[in-house]
Amino acid sequence: MPSPGQIGVFRLPSGPHVRVDTYAHSGCELPLSYDPIFAKLIVWGESREACVNRTRYTLEECLITGVQTNISLLHRVVNNPDFIRGEYTTEFSRRRLRAGASQPDLRDLAAAAAVAYVRRTQGAQPSQPERLLSGWHQDSRRLPS
């Protein structure tokens, strides 16, 4: 989910067979309407095991402050025994990672789902608070006759 705000520290991994595609940098402002994928990590290895290990090490090198990221989720993925064995499907994140999710992770997931719902259902419906529809607010809009 998008996490608008200003990026503080922005330290990304580097090295052989590691690539990061990003437009972001320390001090960069991420607006609400940005693409939630502001950095993409790509690794390569001679084997699946080498690739998973390299991914694990590169995630350890990532440090991004100021905005929320999914780095902790990615840590759980690459350290999950089923993922390491290559035993996963599209249901993997819903079933297997939920069991290991902490209370704050579940709270954040619920908040993200609520924000997505509100944005989808009410984003294009402008509204005016009830308190601004009466009293002096209305009187100030009337032209003198």
Secondary structure by P-SEA (a helix, b strand, c coil): ccccccccbbbbbbccccccccccccccccccccccccbbbbbbcccaaaaaaaaaaaaaaccccccccaaaaaaaaaacccccccccccccccccccccccaaaaaaaaaaaaaaaaaaccccbbbbcccccccaaaaaacccc
